[in-house]
Amino acid sequence: MNAPAWRIWLVVALMCGWGILTIRFVQKGNVPFALLCALLLISNGVTLWRLTKRGK
């Protein structure tokens, strides 16, 4: 199953956003929100991996 290109780009954009927010919350010392954003970043990374892995 090949994912549509727009879905892959959407997940990549979400990963960039969560990564930026994680860095900002770490800089401000807001640990709970930094952990939440990091968790969402990892979740989107797993989704991206599932969408793009070959030989499914």
Protein Blocks (a to p, Z undefined) as FASTA:
>chain_A
ZZdfklmmmmmmmmmmmmmmmmmmmmnopaklmmmmmmmmmmmmmmmmmmmpghZZ
